[in-house]
Structures are given as structure tokens and as C-alpha cells.
Amino acid sequence: MTMIENYLNKIHHGDCLELFKHIPDNSIDVTFADPPFNLKKNYTSYADSLEFQEYLNWCEKWISEMVRVTKPTGSIFLHNIPKWLTYYATYLNKFAYFKHWIAWDAPTAPMGKSLQPSHYGILFYTKKEKGAKIYELRHPHKRDRKHGYLLKDYGGKKDGLHPFGPLVSDVWTDIHRIKHNTKRDPHPCQLPIHLMDRILLMTTDEGDIVLDPFSGTGTTAISAKRLGRNYIGFELDENYIEISQEKLEKTKPNFKIGESWVSFYLNSIVTIRNNDWNNLSRYFKIPNPLRNIDFEKTTLIDKKLIPNEIEHPLLEVSKNLTKINGKKVIGNENKKFSHAYSQDKQANA
Ligand SMILES: C[S@@+](CC[C@H](N)C(=O)[O-])C[C@H]1O[C@@H](n2cnc3c(N)ncnc32)[C@H](O)[C@@H]1O
């Protein structure tokens, strides 16, 4: 075992099961995993297939490691399509505590002639039954895009609405998957950073440690850094580590208004902590009378408070990038490859 400090604020190259061996028990505040789907075949009757079982056995190993390294006050998150999460949950129920199944509303590829899959799941477990660090969150009121009116009809109760927005529930419809290639790195399954911000604002404080064993292009690490948290990432592919490092160098711990850490996306605040509103409200112009919130937004008084988000590094980095997961990628090939890979990922599930 190594001193945890030596591992902080780096993306480590290697196999996560090997790297986990260096992380002491009970040393991490939040572990988050967005694993690869390694199956090669499209099984119709998969329950007794060896390859399927091997995949799950492998998942159980790193899930156990996640639980081992998480602090007694900490939380464990697993992102995947619902099918895999049912197995993860059955396993985790034996030695961690179920909090929520977060349904992240995002269309996935059609998978047959039954229901259209329209959400990814994020399993939220705590290591211990009691005493976990969890904060309530708020997101802005949802509005009709064309006219700006509140989508929900609150009738005569508008004067009682929260000026910022409602409490975040376990269904997340306000964060969209990164579809457009110019908005993401040459990585097929990159998560939106403000999705990670929400998870970290909910379960960590400034200075806490977040570990992601499948770091990809560093989404978790960047979110942690811009929110003043420490991170540890593991990643097999050196190209992804290179992309992450470029972005991390440009990332500053500046997603803050006054003393409160907040999540921004495209110049708007996406998530705040409920108990930060007392400090944050002075920075906002709140509709007066409040019932005008029906057509008038609560906005930041000074737009200069909005931090610069990092430039998208695709153009800079991909010039040097020749391979992803061992496949050659040049220029537009990125696009083709990403598309093929995501289709693959769904079909194989
Ligand atoms: C679904 S992606 C994660 C994407 C990430 N959440 C992001 O937003 O960029 C899974 C990642 O795990 C990496 N990976 C696969 N097997 C691994 C292993 N055994 N140890 C560490 N990383 C691994 C892959 O290279 C891939 O980048």
C-alpha cells in the first residue's frame, strides 16, 4: 500500500485491478465507474454463457475494489445501461447500501421490437447504511424553449416556488448526452462533465477525493478539479490519458460563486446545493413579484461571475492522435469510428 497523497490528482496508466492494489482501504470519498462493455457476441440466451459470466466476474472484482477503498461516509456510483445494472445491484446489495437508481434520460440505440431504451442508469450506493455525506440539490425551472414559460403548471402556487428551481429528483432529464462530434473528444462514450458535477456536488465537499477506475478522457477528473476536489483516475489507453492531461492543465478550480461551488454548462448554472441558496441568492436577480417567475427567469446579476469553460481540445489534440483502442484514426475517421463504436456497444449489450 502507498500513501494516498502520491496518487492524488493524476490519471494513472494501467489496468484498474492492478492499480487498485495501491489504494488503501477506506481512503476515497466517492468512487464512480463508467465501465466498458467488453462482450463480443450478441447473446439471446446469455445467462449460462461463459463469456457473459466472465465479464460479470471481472465486473465483480473492480466493484469490490470500489467498495473496499470507499470511506465509511462515502458513496459508490455505477453508470451503465439498465441490463448490466441489474447484475451490479444484485452483487452490491450484499455489501453496500442502495440509495437510488438514477434514470438519466438519454436516448440509446434501438435494441429490438420491445420498448425503446431511453435512459442510462446510475446506481447510487453508500458504503454504510447511515452517516453518508449526501446533499440535496436544485436545478433551474424547466421552461418552454420558444416562449420561456414554466413547463409545469403550478396554478396559483407560483408565489411559493423556489426562486432558483426545484429539488433534483432521481430522474435527470436536463442533461443531454454529447451527440455532436465537435463537442467531444475523440472518445466514443464520453460523459457530459455537468453530469459528473451533479454527482460530486451531491456527495463530496471541497478537498474530498474522487476515484474513477475507467477514466476515459478524464471527465470525472475535470469535474473534480473545477469543483475544488481531488481526483484519482485509472485508464488503460495512453491516448485518452494524453487528452485528459491537456484538458486538466487548462482546468482551474473556479466553478464557484462567492463561497459556493456550482455547476455551469454553456454559461448557465445547471446544479446548486440546496443549502447554498442562502449565500447564492444575493448574486441573482429574482423576479419580483415571484409569481412572474412564470415567464421571467432568475438570472445572475453579473455575467462576469461565469467562469470560462475549457476550450474543446478535439482539434488540437486529435491532430496528434493516431490510434484509439489500437485502431488507426485520422481526421474524419474519428467520426466514423465513434459512430461504429457506439453502435457496437449497444448491439453487444
Ligand atoms: C466507457 S469509457 C469511460 C468514459 C469516461 N466516463 C469519459 O467520460 O471519458 C471506459 C474506459 O475504460 C478504459 N478501460 C477499459 N478497460 C480498462 C481497465 N481494465 N483498466 C482501466 N481502464 C480500462 C477504456 O480505455 C475506456 O476509456
PDBQT file of the ligand as one rigid body, heavy atoms in Angstrom, charges set to zero:
ROOT
HETATM    1  C1  LIG A 401     -16.948   3.891 -21.137  1.00  0.00    +0.000 C 
HETATM    2  S1  LIG A 401     -15.327   4.507 -21.159  1.00  0.00    +0.000 S 
HETATM    3  C2  LIG A 401     -15.286   5.751 -19.917  1.00  0.00    +0.000 C 
HETATM    4  C3  LIG A 401     -15.559   7.125 -20.448  1.00  0.00    +0.000 C 
HETATM    5  C4  LIG A 401     -15.427   8.201 -19.410  1.00  0.00    +0.000 C 
HETATM    6  N1  LIG A 401     -16.506   8.147 -18.445  1.00  0.00    +0.000 N 
HETATM    7  C5  LIG A 401     -15.402   9.581 -20.080  1.00  0.00    +0.000 C 
HETATM    8  O1  LIG A 401     -16.330  10.383 -19.835  1.00  0.00    +0.000 OA
HETATM    9  O2  LIG A 401     -14.482   9.865 -20.845  1.00  0.00    +0.000 OA
HETATM   10  C6  LIG A 401     -14.392   3.191 -20.439  1.00  0.00    +0.000 C 
HETATM   11  C7  LIG A 401     -12.892   3.418 -20.413  1.00  0.00    +0.000 C 
HETATM   12  O3  LIG A 401     -12.274   2.373 -19.662  1.00  0.00    +0.000 OA
HETATM   13  C8  LIG A 401     -10.994   2.100 -20.219  1.00  0.00    +0.000 C 
HETATM   14  N2  LIG A 401     -10.631   0.745 -19.752  1.00  0.00    +0.000 N 
HETATM   15  C9  LIG A 401     -11.057  -0.447 -20.239  1.00  0.00    +0.000 A 
HETATM   16  N3  LIG A 401     -10.594  -1.469 -19.507  1.00  0.00    +0.000 NA
HETATM   17  C10 LIG A 401      -9.847  -0.929 -18.512  1.00  0.00    +0.000 A 
HETATM   18  C11 LIG A 401      -9.109  -1.462 -17.414  1.00  0.00    +0.000 A 
HETATM   19  N4  LIG A 401      -9.042  -2.784 -17.211  1.00  0.00    +0.000 N 
HETATM   20  N5  LIG A 401      -8.478  -0.627 -16.574  1.00  0.00    +0.000 NA
HETATM   21  C12 LIG A 401      -8.541   0.723 -16.783  1.00  0.00    +0.000 A 
HETATM   22  N6  LIG A 401      -9.225   1.297 -17.813  1.00  0.00    +0.000 NA
HETATM   23  C13 LIG A 401      -9.868   0.493 -18.662  1.00  0.00    +0.000 A 
HETATM   24  C14 LIG A 401     -11.224   2.265 -21.716  1.00  0.00    +0.000 C 
HETATM   25  O4  LIG A 401     -10.000   2.541 -22.390  1.00  0.00    +0.000 OA
HETATM   26  C15 LIG A 401     -12.219   3.410 -21.787  1.00  0.00    +0.000 C 
HETATM   27  O5  LIG A 401     -11.571   4.645 -21.973  1.00  0.00    +0.000 OA
ENDROOT
TORSDOF 0
